[in-house]
Amino acid sequence: MLGSVLAALAAGALAAVVGTILHASVGYAGDAPIPWGAALALLLTAALSYWTGMLRGKLWVSALTGLSTYVLVALFSADAHNQMIVSAQYLDVLPGPALAGTIWVYGIIVPVVVAVFMVSRHLRARTQSKV
């Protein structure tokens, strides 16, 4: 069990750190920001949550990976000296970075729920095929 917890926490830390770095990549189509880095960071979060759950064969490991990602990103964004995640309050001044930060911080739940659902389906199918 300790190995599963450590795997989930390590994958969550990896998703939080790399995702926070990635989310800041923003392209522009004219004046409209395209936060492609935030989308890639969310995809990374989904992939790591799915991978750890399937690797360990336990649904809760997938959920713990996502939870640890969210907690670390929340800690990053709550830091008063944070210069990595631009909050939504700066949407008028820095629309691209603020949109990317908002998508990254508040969007983490979506890929985690999808990953947990996919792990659940695959583990259930694996169990039924053994019977």
Helices and strands as residue ranges (DSSP letters): H 2-22, E 27-29, E 32-34, H 36-56, H 59-78, G 88-90, H 95-107, H 109-130
